[in-house]
Amino acid sequence: MPTKVEKDAVTGTETTGHEWDGIKELNTPLPTWWVYVLYASIAWSIGLFIVYPSFPGITGYFSGVVGYSAREELADKMRVAENIKAPFLDRIRATSLDEIRATPDLLGYAVAGGRVAFAENCAGCHQAGGAGAKGYPSLADDDWLWGGKLSDIEKTIRTGIRGTHPDTRTSLMPRFGTDGILDRRQIDDVAEFVLSLTTRPADPAAVERGRAVFVENCASCHGERGTGLREFGAPSLADKVWVFGGDKPSIVRSIAEGRGGVMPAWNDRLDPAVIKMLTLYVHTLGGGE
């Protein structure tokens, strides 16, 4: 027996027969254009399943009628890019740093490539553009701990600092307080002396006491006037460039506990051409020597 069709008294639309608390559900049909779009989308998706890779199988996956692969497309593009770069990289490997600097097209390519390599490998510590951070020296000034010539920068990148490479740059600042070499008063006096090197206010009596302690314990690396020695990577204390902070508490901590960061050696991690490009890029950041 056919079900009696009921219409809503207000809208005149048929109902589904469902009712909740006196509210009846209208059987409003979907717009015709929406239904057609749905059917077209279904047909389009079936076409995509057939034409392009779509579903896995037991021993692989259905590669589609056209056999398209985004991974293979990317690999092809990468091969094209590598082929374009290869002549430049070969020239960089075979050319000295000074000769690269004298060759405008090669220098431009090297600096651009070095910028990319720096962002990928070095900016995490030295920050974008080599701005540096506390504990990580700035590469964008003209203050160089180990020298700012091209050969100096290249060696630093290749062998690292206080790392595991056999030729790594190595220096060690004693822990004057932790190891009991100096007492608390002597450390405080040396800090006052270091403050005076940059013409900041300091206790005159403490400065004179600290001077004697500094000459006996610190001058062999930092020089009697605190100007630093690159042979040991010992920074100048007479300028206003501070890797670990230049306020008195930071200076006291540096004297008491010693300081020394670690930079990895990139010799086995990066292609020789990339190391040269990094060298040239860093050299341009701080007005290299």
RONUVO-96491 format. One record per residue (C-alpha): x, y, z. Coordinates in Angstrom, 2 decimals, always signed. Example, Ala and Ser with C-alpha at 12.3 -4.5 7.8 and 13.67 -1.06 7.14 Angstrom:
2
+---------+---------+---------+
!       u !       v !       w !
+---------+---------+---------+
!  +12.30 !   -4.50 !   +7.80 !
!  +13.67 !   -1.06 !   +7.14 !
+---------+---------+---------+
END
This chain:
289
+---------+---------+---------+
!       u !       v !       w !
+---------+---------+---------+
!   +0.00 !   +0.00 !   +0.00 !
!   +1.58 !   +3.33 !   -1.06 !
!   +2.69 !   +5.71 !   +1.67 !
!   +0.62 !   +8.82 !   +1.86 !
!   +2.68 !  +11.88 !   +0.95 !
!   +2.41 !  +14.64 !   +3.52 !
!   +3.16 !  +18.25 !   +2.77 !
!   +4.21 !  +20.96 !   +5.16 !
!   +1.36 !  +23.36 !   +5.75 !
!   +3.60 !  +26.44 !   +5.72 !
!   +5.98 !  +25.81 !   +2.79 !
!   +4.04 !  +23.28 !   +0.84 !
!   +7.12 !  +21.07 !   +0.63 !
!   +6.85 !  +17.32 !   +1.05 !
!   +8.13 !  +15.92 !   +4.33 !
!  +10.25 !  +12.83 !   +4.93 !
!   +7.88 !  +11.51 !   +7.55 !
!  +10.37 !  +12.18 !  +10.36 !
!   +9.20 !  +14.28 !  +13.24 !
!  +10.90 !  +15.42 !  +16.45 !
!   +9.01 !  +17.29 !  +19.14 !
!   +6.47 !  +18.46 !  +16.62 !
!   +9.10 !  +19.59 !  +14.11 !
!   +8.82 !  +17.83 !  +10.74 !
!  +11.77 !  +17.28 !   +8.41 !
!  +11.28 !  +18.72 !   +4.95 !
!  +12.28 !  +16.63 !   +1.95 !
!  +13.96 !  +19.52 !   +0.16 !
!  +15.76 !  +18.31 !   -2.98 !
!  +19.32 !  +19.40 !   -3.76 !
!  +19.71 !  +22.10 !   -6.44 !
!  +20.05 !  +20.58 !   -9.88 !
!  +23.35 !  +22.37 !  -10.57 !
!  +24.83 !  +20.93 !   -7.33 !
!  +23.84 !  +17.37 !   -8.35 !
!  +25.44 !  +17.81 !  -11.77 !
!  +28.64 !  +19.15 !  -10.20 !
!  +28.71 !  +16.11 !   -7.90 !
!  +28.33 !  +13.70 !  -10.82 !
!  +31.00 !  +15.58 !  -12.81 !
!  +33.40 !  +15.43 !   -9.85 !
!  +32.88 !  +11.67 !   -9.54 !
!  +33.54 !  +11.20 !  -13.24 !
!  +36.62 !  +13.45 !  -13.05 !
!  +38.05 !  +11.53 !  -10.08 !
!  +37.57 !   +8.21 !  -11.90 !
!  +39.46 !   +9.68 !  -14.84 !
!  +42.30 !  +10.81 !  -12.59 !
!  +42.49 !   +7.34 !  -11.03 !
!  +42.93 !   +5.87 !  -14.49 !
!  +45.33 !   +8.42 !  -15.96 !
!  +47.64 !   +9.05 !  -12.95 !
!  +49.14 !   +6.83 !  -10.20 !
!  +46.39 !   +6.16 !   -7.75 !
!  +46.27 !   +2.99 !   -5.66 !
!  +48.75 !   +0.43 !   -4.28 !
!  +49.09 !   -3.14 !   -5.35 !
!  +50.77 !   -6.26 !   -3.99 !
!  +54.14 !   -5.72 !   -5.69 !
!  +53.93 !   -2.02 !   -6.40 !
!  +51.32 !   +0.53 !   -7.36 !
!  +49.18 !   +1.36 !  -10.36 !
!  +51.27 !   +3.90 !  -12.28 !
!  +48.42 !   +5.22 !  -14.40 !
!  +47.97 !   +5.31 !  -18.16 !
!  +50.51 !   +8.12 !  -18.65 !
!  +53.01 !   +6.70 !  -16.14 !
!  +53.52 !  +10.07 !  -14.42 !
!  +55.65 !  +10.29 !  -11.25 !
!  +56.20 !  +13.49 !   -9.29 !
!  +59.32 !  +11.97 !   -7.75 !
!  +60.80 !  +11.20 !  -11.15 !
!  +59.88 !  +14.66 !  -12.39 !
!  +61.70 !  +16.20 !   -9.43 !
!  +64.69 !  +13.93 !  -10.03 !
!  +64.81 !  +15.05 !  -13.67 !
!  +64.72 !  +18.70 !  -12.64 !
!  +67.47 !  +18.10 !  -10.09 !
!  +69.63 !  +16.43 !  -12.75 !
!  +69.12 !  +19.40 !  -15.05 !
!  +70.09 !  +21.77 !  -12.24 !
!  +73.17 !  +19.69 !  -11.40 !
!  +74.23 !  +19.70 !  -15.04 !
!  +73.92 !  +23.49 !  -15.12 !
!  +75.94 !  +23.87 !  -11.93 !
!  +78.60 !  +21.30 !  -12.75 !
!  +80.82 !  +23.52 !  -14.95 !
!  +80.90 !  +26.27 !  -12.29 !
!  +81.59 !  +23.82 !   -9.47 !
!  +84.37 !  +22.17 !  -11.46 !
!  +85.96 !  +25.57 !  -12.07 !
!  +85.68 !  +26.50 !   -8.40 !
!  +87.31 !  +23.23 !   -7.31 !
!  +90.19 !  +23.79 !   -9.71 !
!  +90.69 !  +27.50 !   -8.98 !
!  +92.34 !  +29.11 !   -5.97 !
!  +90.36 !  +31.45 !   -3.75 !
!  +92.38 !  +34.48 !   -4.85 !
!  +91.84 !  +33.62 !   -8.51 !
!  +88.11 !  +33.22 !   -7.94 !
!  +88.01 !  +36.69 !   -6.39 !
!  +89.67 !  +38.06 !   -9.53 !
!  +87.11 !  +36.39 !  -11.84 !
!  +83.83 !  +38.34 !  -11.67 !
!  +81.46 !  +35.70 !  -13.05 !
!  +82.94 !  +32.95 !  -10.91 !
!  +83.00 !  +35.17 !   -7.82 !
!  +79.34 !  +36.12 !   -8.30 !
!  +78.31 !  +32.48 !   -8.58 !
!  +80.46 !  +31.48 !   -5.59 !
!  +79.07 !  +34.19 !   -3.31 !
!  +75.48 !  +33.39 !   -4.32 !
!  +76.06 !  +29.68 !   -3.70 !
!  +77.83 !  +30.43 !   -0.43 !
!  +74.83 !  +32.42 !   +0.75 !
!  +72.56 !  +29.42 !   +0.19 !
!  +75.03 !  +27.01 !   +1.84 !
!  +75.37 !  +29.37 !   +4.81 !
!  +71.60 !  +29.51 !   +5.30 !
!  +71.40 !  +25.71 !   +5.22 !
!  +74.40 !  +24.88 !   +7.42 !
!  +75.62 !  +27.88 !   +9.42 !
!  +72.76 !  +30.26 !  +10.14 !
!  +71.42 !  +28.02 !  +12.89 !
!  +74.30 !  +29.19 !  +15.10 !
!  +75.65 !  +32.34 !  +13.46 !
!  +72.17 !  +33.65 !  +12.54 !
!  +71.04 !  +35.01 !   +9.18 !
!  +73.65 !  +37.15 !   +7.51 !
!  +76.24 !  +36.07 !  +10.09 !
!  +74.87 !  +38.46 !  +12.71 !
!  +75.93 !  +36.12 !  +15.53 !
!  +74.40 !  +35.49 !  +18.93 !
!  +75.59 !  +35.05 !  +22.49 !
!  +78.19 !  +32.29 !  +22.38 !
!  +78.42 !  +32.43 !  +18.58 !
!  +80.67 !  +35.10 !  +17.08 !
!  +79.39 !  +37.57 !  +14.56 !
!  +80.79 !  +37.10 !  +11.07 !
!  +79.45 !  +40.44 !   +9.88 !
!  +82.00 !  +42.64 !  +11.63 !
!  +85.76 !  +42.97 !  +11.12 !
!  +86.69 !  +41.25 !  +14.38 !
!  +88.26 !  +37.86 !  +13.61 !
!  +89.31 !  +35.42 !  +16.32 !
!  +91.39 !  +33.23 !  +14.02 !
!  +92.09 !  +35.67 !  +11.21 !
!  +89.99 !  +37.10 !   +8.42 !
!  +92.04 !  +36.23 !   +5.35 !
!  +90.54 !  +33.84 !   +2.84 !
!  +92.97 !  +31.09 !   +3.86 !
!  +92.15 !  +31.64 !   +7.55 !
!  +88.42 !  +31.44 !   +7.00 !
!  +88.72 !  +28.38 !   +4.78 !
!  +90.76 !  +26.51 !   +7.39 !
!  +88.29 !  +27.39 !  +10.12 !
!  +85.42 !  +26.03 !   +8.03 !
!  +87.29 !  +22.90 !   +6.97 !
!  +88.75 !  +21.84 !  +10.31 !
!  +86.38 !  +23.43 !  +12.82 !
!  +87.19 !  +24.73 !  +16.28 !
!  +87.83 !  +22.48 !  +19.27 !
!  +86.39 !  +19.61 !  +17.27 !
!  +87.43 !  +16.13 !  +16.26 !
!  +89.33 !  +16.96 !  +13.08 !
!  +93.10 !  +16.26 !  +13.45 !
!  +93.93 !  +19.83 !  +12.40 !
!  +91.09 !  +21.54 !  +14.23 !
!  +91.78 !  +24.97 !  +15.67 !
!  +92.28 !  +24.48 !  +19.39 !
!  +92.56 !  +26.79 !  +22.34 !
!  +91.53 !  +26.35 !  +25.94 !
!  +90.83 !  +29.05 !  +28.48 !
!  +91.55 !  +27.84 !  +32.02 !
!  +88.76 !  +27.69 !  +34.57 !
!  +90.49 !  +30.03 !  +36.99 !
!  +87.77 !  +29.84 !  +39.62 !
!  +86.50 !  +26.29 !  +39.22 !
!  +90.02 !  +24.84 !  +39.32 !
!  +91.13 !  +27.07 !  +42.19 !
!  +93.82 !  +28.95 !  +40.22 !
!  +92.48 !  +32.31 !  +41.39 !
!  +90.36 !  +33.19 !  +44.39 !
!  +87.15 !  +35.14 !  +44.23 !
!  +88.77 !  +38.49 !  +44.98 !
!  +91.44 !  +38.03 !  +42.32 !
!  +88.77 !  +37.15 !  +39.76 !
!  +86.79 !  +40.25 !  +40.68 !
!  +89.94 !  +42.39 !  +40.36 !
!  +90.75 !  +40.96 !  +36.93 !
!  +87.17 !  +41.69 !  +35.84 !
!  +87.62 !  +45.31 !  +36.95 !
!  +90.85 !  +45.49 !  +34.95 !
!  +89.13 !  +44.08 !  +31.86 !
!  +86.36 !  +46.66 !  +32.24 !
!  +88.98 !  +49.41 !  +32.30 !
!  +90.42 !  +48.23 !  +28.98 !
!  +87.34 !  +49.59 !  +27.23 !
!  +87.39 !  +52.81 !  +29.30 !
!  +84.37 !  +51.82 !  +31.34 !
!  +83.99 !  +52.86 !  +34.99 !
!  +86.01 !  +50.61 !  +37.29 !
!  +87.45 !  +50.66 !  +40.80 !
!  +90.99 !  +52.14 !  +40.39 !
!  +92.50 !  +50.11 !  +43.25 !
!  +90.95 !  +46.90 !  +41.95 !
!  +92.17 !  +47.73 !  +38.44 !
!  +95.78 !  +47.94 !  +39.63 !
!  +95.53 !  +44.70 !  +41.56 !
!  +93.82 !  +43.05 !  +38.62 !
!  +96.47 !  +44.27 !  +36.20 !
!  +99.17 !  +42.31 !  +38.04 !
!  +97.02 !  +39.17 !  +38.13 !
!  +96.16 !  +39.59 !  +34.45 !
!  +99.80 !  +39.92 !  +33.38 !
! +100.73 !  +36.80 !  +35.32 !
!  +97.82 !  +34.60 !  +34.24 !
!  +96.13 !  +35.99 !  +31.12 !
!  +98.62 !  +38.03 !  +29.09 !
! +100.27 !  +34.98 !  +27.50 !
!  +97.10 !  +34.52 !  +25.41 !
!  +95.35 !  +37.89 !  +25.44 !
!  +98.47 !  +40.08 !  +25.42 !
!  +99.51 !  +42.49 !  +28.16 !
!  +97.13 !  +45.12 !  +26.83 !
!  +94.35 !  +42.62 !  +26.22 !
!  +94.44 !  +43.00 !  +22.44 !
!  +94.24 !  +39.24 !  +21.87 !
!  +96.36 !  +36.72 !  +19.95 !
!  +95.00 !  +34.98 !  +16.88 !
!  +97.45 !  +32.11 !  +17.26 !
!  +95.31 !  +30.93 !  +20.16 !
!  +91.99 !  +32.30 !  +19.01 !
!  +92.14 !  +34.56 !  +22.08 !
!  +89.78 !  +37.51 !  +21.57 !
!  +90.69 !  +41.10 !  +22.13 !
!  +89.41 !  +42.40 !  +25.45 !
!  +90.18 !  +45.99 !  +24.52 !
!  +87.37 !  +46.42 !  +22.01 !
!  +83.62 !  +46.29 !  +22.52 !
!  +83.02 !  +42.97 !  +20.79 !
!  +81.97 !  +40.23 !  +23.22 !
!  +81.00 !  +36.70 !  +22.32 !
!  +79.77 !  +35.70 !  +25.78 !
!  +78.78 !  +39.12 !  +27.12 !
!  +80.79 !  +42.15 !  +28.23 !
!  +79.04 !  +43.16 !  +31.46 !
!  +80.87 !  +42.46 !  +34.69 !
!  +78.87 !  +39.35 !  +35.75 !
!  +79.55 !  +37.80 !  +32.31 !
!  +83.25 !  +38.64 !  +32.52 !
!  +83.49 !  +37.19 !  +36.03 !
!  +81.83 !  +34.00 !  +34.83 !
!  +84.17 !  +33.76 !  +31.84 !
!  +87.20 !  +34.06 !  +34.12 !
!  +85.87 !  +31.67 !  +36.74 !
!  +84.49 !  +28.95 !  +34.46 !
!  +86.42 !  +29.41 !  +31.22 !
!  +84.86 !  +29.80 !  +27.82 !
!  +85.15 !  +27.92 !  +24.56 !
!  +82.60 !  +27.03 !  +21.93 !
!  +82.78 !  +24.14 !  +19.49 !
!  +82.40 !  +24.47 !  +15.73 !
!  +82.12 !  +21.27 !  +13.66 !
!  +84.57 !  +20.51 !  +10.89 !
!  +82.88 !  +20.70 !   +7.50 !
!  +85.70 !  +19.05 !   +5.57 !
!  +83.91 !  +15.69 !   +5.37 !
!  +80.39 !  +17.11 !   +5.28 !
!  +80.54 !  +19.53 !   +2.38 !
!  +81.95 !  +19.39 !   -1.13 !
!  +85.29 !  +21.28 !   -1.49 !
!  +83.60 !  +23.66 !   -3.92 !
!  +80.89 !  +24.46 !   -1.35 !
!  +83.55 !  +25.13 !   +1.31 !
!  +85.23 !  +27.59 !   -1.06 !
!  +81.89 !  +29.27 !   -1.76 !
!  +81.21 !  +29.55 !   +1.96 !
!  +84.67 !  +31.01 !   +2.48 !
!  +84.11 !  +33.70 !   -0.13 !
!  +80.63 !  +34.50 !   +1.19 !
!  +81.79 !  +34.84 !   +4.80 !
!  +84.74 !  +36.93 !   +3.62 !
!  +82.31 !  +39.42 !   +2.10 !
!  +80.16 !  +39.62 !   +5.24 !
!  +82.72 !  +41.18 !   +7.55 !
!  +84.94 !  +43.01 !   +5.15 !
!  +87.46 !  +40.18 !   +5.26 !
!  +91.13 !  +40.93 !   +5.40 !
+---------+---------+---------+
END
